[in-house]
Amino acid sequence: MEKTDMIYGTRAVIEAIHAGKDIDKVMIQSGLTNDLVKELIAVARNNNVPVVFVPAEKLKRVSTKNHQGVICILSAVTYSSADNLIYKAYQEGREPFFLILDRITDVRNFGAIVRTAECAGLDGIIIAEKGNAPITSDAMKTSAGALNHLPICREKDMKKTLQLLHENGIRIVACTEKTEKSIYSLTLTGPIALIMGSEEDGISDAFLKEADELARIPLKGKIGSLNVSVAAGVAIYEVLRQHGN
C-alpha cells in the first residue's frame, strides 16, 4: 500500500473526514478511549465512515510511522449509490446488471473482478461497508484502471440494499457450490445481480437467503473450486451470452 493511501493521527483523520475525503476505513488501536478518539469515532459514524478496532500489532504491520493509534485508509474511488445507478440504468433504457461481492478480501482478486465487470459493461459493483478488500491504489493497479470507470457502491445495510434490488425488479442469483443447479440451466435474462462470495467460505447464509436463485459452475476436474475472479468472469459472460451480447 502506498504512503499516499494513508493519513496518520487522530486530529489529522478528523480533519480529513470533515474535508470530505473518500475514505475506505479508519483503523483505531483497541483500548484507546481518550476524548479525541471519542470525537473521531462520533465524526466517522456521523459521516458513514467505517471504523474498525484492531490490536497495536496490526497497526504496526500497516505502518511504522507515528500514527498515535489511528490510521485512515483512503479510498481510490468515489462511492456511488445503488439507488442512483438503478435509476440511471432504467432511465437510459437498459436492464440493470450488477455484481455483489460478499467479503472478497484479496486485493488482486477484487481488482481482477472489477476489470472483468467493467469490460462486460456492468452498471456497478455492490459491496458491504466492512469485510472487503480496501479500495486503494493497489486495487486500482490490479483493476488495470477499471476502477476509474466502473461505479462501486459501498452499502451500510446490505439486507436493505438487496431488498432495494428486488423492489426494482432485479433478480438476484447467488453463485455457490451449495446447489446442484448448473448456471447453464438457468434463464439469466432481464435485470439481474450476481453474488460472488468469499475466497474462504463462499457466500454467507444471510445473502443466500435473499437470493432468488442459486447456481453453480460445473467442475470436471479434481480441484474443488475456481478462483473467485475466474468464477465471476464465467458467470458474468454467461449472463452476457444469454442477453445476446
C-alpha positions as a Markdown table, in Angstrom:
| # | Residue | x | y | z |
|---|---|---|---|---|
| 1 | Met | 0.0 | 0.0 | 0.0 |
| 2 | Glu | 1.4 | 3.4 | -0.9 |
| 3 | Lys | 2.0 | 6.1 | 1.6 |
| 4 | Thr | -0.4 | 8.4 | -0.1 |
| 5 | Asp | -3.2 | 5.9 | 0.7 |
| 6 | Met | -3.0 | 6.7 | 4.4 |
| 7 | Ile | -3.4 | 9.5 | 6.9 |
| 8 | Tyr | -2.0 | 9.2 | 10.4 |
| 9 | Gly | -3.0 | 10.6 | 13.7 |
| 10 | Thr | -6.4 | 11.3 | 15.3 |
| 11 | Arg | -6.7 | 15.0 | 14.6 |
| 12 | Ala | -5.5 | 14.6 | 11.0 |
| 13 | Val | -8.1 | 11.9 | 10.4 |
| 14 | Ile | -10.9 | 14.0 | 11.9 |
| 15 | Glu | -9.9 | 16.9 | 9.5 |
| 16 | Ala | -9.8 | 14.5 | 6.5 |
| 17 | Ile | -13.4 | 13.4 | 7.3 |
| 18 | His | -14.6 | 17.0 | 7.6 |
| 19 | Ala | -12.8 | 17.8 | 4.3 |
| 20 | Gly | -14.9 | 15.1 | 2.6 |
| 21 | Lys | -12.0 | 12.8 | 1.7 |
| 22 | Asp | -13.1 | 9.5 | 0.2 |
| 23 | Ile | -12.2 | 7.0 | 3.0 |
| 24 | Asp | -12.2 | 3.2 | 2.9 |
| 25 | Lys | -11.9 | 2.8 | 6.7 |
| 26 | Val | -10.4 | 4.2 | 9.9 |
| 27 | Met | -8.4 | 1.8 | 12.0 |
| 28 | Ile | -8.2 | 2.6 | 15.7 |
| 29 | Gln | -6.0 | 0.8 | 18.2 |
| 30 | Ser | -8.1 | -1.3 | 20.6 |
| 31 | Gly | -8.4 | 0.2 | 24.1 |
| 32 | Leu | -7.9 | 3.8 | 23.1 |
| 33 | Thr | -10.6 | 5.8 | 25.0 |
| 34 | Asn | -9.3 | 9.4 | 25.2 |
| 35 | Asp | -11.6 | 12.3 | 24.3 |
| 36 | Leu | -10.1 | 13.0 | 20.9 |
| 37 | Val | -10.6 | 9.3 | 19.9 |
| 38 | Lys | -14.2 | 9.5 | 21.1 |
| 39 | Glu | -14.6 | 12.6 | 18.9 |
| 40 | Leu | -13.1 | 10.8 | 15.9 |
| 41 | Ile | -15.5 | 7.9 | 16.4 |
| 42 | Ala | -18.5 | 10.2 | 16.5 |
| 43 | Val | -17.4 | 12.2 | 13.5 |
| 44 | Ala | -16.7 | 9.0 | 11.5 |
| 45 | Arg | -20.1 | 7.5 | 12.3 |
| 46 | Asn | -21.9 | 10.7 | 11.5 |
| 47 | Asn | -20.3 | 10.7 | 8.1 |
| 48 | Asn | -20.8 | 7.0 | 7.4 |
| 49 | Val | -17.1 | 6.2 | 7.5 |
| 50 | Pro | -16.3 | 2.6 | 8.7 |
| 51 | Val | -14.4 | 2.3 | 11.9 |
| 52 | Val | -12.5 | -0.9 | 12.9 |
| 53 | Phe | -10.7 | -1.5 | 16.2 |
| 54 | Val | -7.5 | -3.5 | 15.8 |
| 55 | Pro | -4.6 | -4.6 | 18.0 |
| 56 | Ala | -1.5 | -2.4 | 18.1 |
| 57 | Glu | 0.5 | -5.2 | 16.3 |
| 58 | Lys | -1.9 | -4.8 | 13.3 |
| 59 | Leu | -1.3 | -1.1 | 13.1 |
| 60 | Lys | 2.5 | -1.7 | 13.2 |
| 61 | Arg | 2.2 | -4.0 | 10.3 |
| 62 | Val | 0.3 | -1.4 | 8.3 |
| 63 | Ser | 2.7 | 1.4 | 9.1 |
| 64 | Thr | 5.7 | 2.2 | 11.3 |
| 65 | Lys | 5.0 | 5.9 | 11.3 |
| 66 | Asn | 3.9 | 7.8 | 14.5 |
| 67 | His | 0.2 | 7.1 | 14.0 |
| 68 | Gln | -0.9 | 7.7 | 17.6 |
| 69 | Gly | -3.0 | 4.6 | 17.3 |
| 70 | Val | -5.1 | 5.8 | 14.4 |
| 71 | Ile | -4.6 | 5.1 | 10.7 |
| 72 | Cys | -7.0 | 6.3 | 8.0 |
| 73 | Ile | -7.0 | 4.2 | 4.7 |
| 74 | Leu | -8.0 | 6.5 | 1.8 |
| 75 | Ser | -10.2 | 5.1 | -1.0 |
| 76 | Ala | -9.1 | 5.3 | -4.6 |
| 77 | Val | -12.7 | 5.9 | -5.7 |
| 78 | Thr | -15.7 | 8.0 | -5.0 |
| 79 | Tyr | -18.5 | 5.7 | -4.0 |
| 80 | Ser | -21.9 | 5.7 | -5.8 |
| 81 | Ser | -25.4 | 5.0 | -4.6 |
| 82 | Ala | -27.1 | 1.7 | -5.7 |
| 83 | Asp | -30.4 | 3.6 | -5.9 |
| 84 | Asn | -29.0 | 6.1 | -8.3 |
| 85 | Leu | -27.4 | 3.5 | -10.5 |
| 86 | Ile | -30.6 | 1.5 | -10.8 |
| 87 | Tyr | -32.5 | 4.7 | -11.8 |
| 88 | Lys | -29.8 | 5.6 | -14.3 |
| 89 | Ala | -29.9 | 2.2 | -16.0 |
| 90 | Tyr | -33.7 | 2.2 | -16.4 |
| 91 | Gln | -33.7 | 5.9 | -17.4 |
| 92 | Glu | -31.3 | 5.0 | -20.2 |
| 93 | Gly | -33.4 | 2.1 | -21.4 |
| 94 | Arg | -31.1 | -0.6 | -20.1 |
| 95 | Glu | -31.8 | -3.7 | -17.9 |
| 96 | Pro | -29.6 | -3.2 | -14.8 |
| 97 | Phe | -26.8 | -5.7 | -14.3 |
| 98 | Phe | -24.9 | -5.6 | -11.0 |
| 99 | Leu | -22.3 | -7.7 | -9.2 |
| 100 | Ile | -22.5 | -8.1 | -5.5 |
| 101 | Leu | -19.3 | -9.1 | -3.7 |
| 102 | Asp | -19.5 | -10.7 | -0.3 |
| 103 | Arg | -16.3 | -10.4 | 1.7 |
| 104 | Ile | -13.8 | -10.5 | -1.2 |
| 105 | Thr | -10.6 | -9.7 | 0.8 |
| 106 | Asp | -7.8 | -10.3 | -1.7 |
| 107 | Val | -7.0 | -7.0 | -3.5 |
| 108 | Arg | -5.8 | -8.9 | -6.6 |
| 109 | Asn | -9.0 | -10.8 | -6.8 |
| 110 | Phe | -11.0 | -7.7 | -6.3 |
| 111 | Gly | -9.1 | -5.8 | -9.0 |
| 112 | Ala | -9.4 | -8.7 | -11.5 |
| 113 | Ile | -13.2 | -8.9 | -10.9 |
| 114 | Val | -13.6 | -5.1 | -11.4 |
| 115 | Arg | -11.6 | -5.3 | -14.6 |
| 116 | Thr | -13.9 | -8.1 | -16.0 |
| 117 | Ala | -17.0 | -6.4 | -14.8 |
| 118 | Glu | -16.0 | -3.1 | -16.5 |
| 119 | Cys | -15.1 | -4.9 | -19.7 |
| 120 | Ala | -18.6 | -6.6 | -19.7 |
| 121 | Gly | -20.4 | -3.3 | -19.2 |
| 122 | Leu | -21.9 | -3.9 | -15.8 |
| 123 | Asp | -23.7 | -1.0 | -14.1 |
| 124 | Gly | -21.8 | -1.3 | -10.9 |
| 125 | Ile | -20.4 | -3.5 | -8.1 |
| 126 | Ile | -22.0 | -3.5 | -4.7 |
| 127 | Ile | -20.0 | -4.2 | -1.5 |
| 128 | Ala | -20.8 | -4.1 | 2.2 |
| 129 | Glu | -19.3 | -1.3 | 4.3 |
| 130 | Lys | -17.0 | -3.7 | 6.1 |
| 131 | Gly | -15.3 | -7.0 | 5.4 |
| 132 | Asn | -14.0 | -6.4 | 1.8 |
| 133 | Ala | -10.6 | -5.6 | 0.3 |
| 134 | Pro | -9.5 | -2.0 | 0.7 |
| 135 | Ile | -10.1 | 0.1 | -2.5 |
| 136 | Thr | -6.7 | 1.7 | -2.6 |
| 137 | Ser | -4.1 | 2.4 | -5.3 |
| 138 | Asp | -3.1 | -1.3 | -5.2 |
| 139 | Ala | -6.7 | -2.2 | -6.2 |
| 140 | Met | -6.6 | 0.5 | -8.9 |
| 141 | Lys | -3.5 | -1.1 | -10.4 |
| 142 | Thr | -4.8 | -4.7 | -10.3 |
| 143 | Ser | -8.0 | -3.5 | -12.0 |
| 144 | Ala | -5.9 | -2.0 | -14.8 |
| 145 | Gly | -7.6 | 1.3 | -14.2 |
| 146 | Ala | -11.2 | -0.2 | -14.5 |
| 147 | Leu | -12.0 | 1.4 | -11.1 |
| 148 | Asn | -11.9 | 4.8 | -12.8 |
| 149 | His | -14.9 | 3.8 | -14.9 |
| 150 | Leu | -17.0 | 1.2 | -13.0 |
| 151 | Pro | -19.1 | 2.6 | -10.1 |
| 152 | Ile | -18.6 | 1.0 | -6.7 |
| 153 | Cys | -21.5 | 1.1 | -4.2 |
| 154 | Arg | -20.5 | 0.7 | -0.5 |
| 155 | Glu | -23.6 | -0.1 | 1.4 |
| 156 | Lys | -24.0 | 0.0 | 5.2 |
| 157 | Asp | -27.2 | -2.2 | 5.3 |
| 158 | Met | -26.8 | -4.9 | 2.7 |
| 159 | Lys | -30.1 | -6.5 | 3.6 |
| 160 | Lys | -31.9 | -3.3 | 2.8 |
| 161 | Thr | -29.8 | -3.0 | -0.4 |
| 162 | Leu | -30.8 | -6.5 | -1.6 |
| 163 | Gln | -34.5 | -5.6 | -0.9 |
| 164 | Leu | -34.0 | -2.4 | -3.0 |
| 165 | Leu | -32.8 | -4.6 | -5.9 |
| 166 | His | -35.9 | -6.8 | -5.5 |
| 167 | Glu | -38.2 | -3.8 | -5.3 |
| 168 | Asn | -36.8 | -2.6 | -8.6 |
| 169 | Gly | -37.4 | -5.9 | -10.5 |
| 170 | Ile | -33.8 | -7.1 | -10.3 |
| 171 | Arg | -33.4 | -10.8 | -9.8 |
| 172 | Ile | -30.6 | -11.9 | -7.5 |
| 173 | Val | -28.6 | -15.0 | -8.4 |
| 174 | Ala | -26.0 | -16.4 | -6.0 |
| 175 | Cys | -23.1 | -18.3 | -7.5 |
| 176 | Thr | -22.4 | -21.0 | -4.9 |
| 177 | Glu | -21.4 | -24.7 | -4.6 |
| 178 | Lys | -24.3 | -25.2 | -2.2 |
| 179 | Thr | -26.6 | -26.3 | -5.0 |
| 180 | Glu | -26.7 | -28.9 | -7.8 |
| 181 | Lys | -28.3 | -26.5 | -10.2 |
| 182 | Ser | -25.9 | -25.5 | -13.0 |
| 183 | Ile | -25.7 | -21.9 | -14.0 |
| 184 | Tyr | -26.1 | -23.0 | -17.6 |
| 185 | Ser | -29.5 | -24.4 | -16.8 |
| 186 | Leu | -30.9 | -21.1 | -15.6 |
| 187 | Thr | -32.5 | -18.3 | -17.6 |
| 188 | Leu | -30.4 | -15.3 | -16.8 |
| 189 | Thr | -32.1 | -12.7 | -19.0 |
| 190 | Gly | -33.7 | -9.5 | -17.6 |
| 191 | Pro | -32.5 | -7.2 | -14.8 |
| 192 | Ile | -30.0 | -9.2 | -12.7 |
| 193 | Ala | -27.5 | -9.1 | -9.9 |
| 194 | Leu | -24.9 | -11.9 | -9.4 |
| 195 | Ile | -23.5 | -12.6 | -5.9 |
| 196 | Met | -19.9 | -13.9 | -5.6 |
| 197 | Gly | -18.7 | -15.0 | -2.2 |
| 198 | Ser | -15.6 | -15.0 | 0.0 |
| 199 | Glu | -12.4 | -16.8 | -1.1 |
| 200 | Glu | -12.6 | -18.7 | 2.2 |
| 201 | Asp | -16.2 | -19.8 | 2.7 |
| 202 | Gly | -18.2 | -18.6 | -0.2 |
| 203 | Ile | -21.5 | -16.6 | 0.2 |
| 204 | Ser | -22.8 | -16.1 | 3.7 |
| 205 | Asp | -26.1 | -17.6 | 4.7 |
| 206 | Ala | -27.7 | -14.1 | 5.1 |
| 207 | Phe | -27.0 | -13.4 | 1.4 |
| 208 | Leu | -28.1 | -16.9 | 0.2 |
| 209 | Lys | -31.5 | -16.4 | 1.9 |
| 210 | Glu | -32.1 | -13.2 | -0.1 |
| 211 | Ala | -31.2 | -14.8 | -3.5 |
| 212 | Asp | -33.9 | -15.7 | -6.0 |
| 213 | Glu | -31.8 | -18.5 | -7.5 |
| 214 | Leu | -28.7 | -20.5 | -6.5 |
| 215 | Ala | -26.4 | -21.6 | -9.3 |
| 216 | Arg | -23.1 | -23.5 | -9.5 |
| 217 | Ile | -20.4 | -23.5 | -12.2 |
| 218 | Pro | -19.8 | -27.2 | -13.2 |
| 219 | Leu | -16.4 | -28.5 | -12.4 |
| 220 | Lys | -15.0 | -31.5 | -14.2 |
| 221 | Gly | -11.5 | -31.8 | -12.7 |
| 222 | Lys | -10.2 | -32.8 | -9.2 |
| 223 | Ile | -9.9 | -29.4 | -7.8 |
| 224 | Gly | -13.0 | -28.4 | -5.8 |
| 225 | Ser | -13.4 | -24.8 | -6.7 |
| 226 | Leu | -12.4 | -22.0 | -9.0 |
| 227 | Asn | -10.6 | -18.8 | -8.1 |
| 228 | Val | -13.4 | -16.2 | -7.3 |
| 229 | Ser | -12.2 | -13.8 | -10.0 |
| 230 | Val | -12.3 | -16.6 | -12.6 |
| 231 | Ala | -15.7 | -17.7 | -11.4 |
| 232 | Ala | -17.0 | -14.2 | -11.6 |
| 233 | Gly | -15.8 | -14.0 | -15.2 |
| 234 | Val | -17.5 | -17.2 | -16.1 |
| 235 | Ala | -20.8 | -16.1 | -14.6 |
| 236 | Ile | -20.8 | -12.6 | -16.0 |
| 237 | Tyr | -20.2 | -13.7 | -19.5 |
| 238 | Glu | -22.9 | -16.4 | -19.3 |
| 239 | Val | -25.3 | -13.6 | -18.5 |
| 240 | Leu | -24.0 | -11.6 | -21.5 |
| 241 | Arg | -24.3 | -14.6 | -23.7 |
| 242 | Gln | -27.9 | -15.1 | -22.7 |
| 243 | His | -28.6 | -11.4 | -23.4 |
| 244 | Gly | -27.3 | -11.9 | -26.9 |
| 245 | Asn | -24.2 | -9.7 | -26.3 |
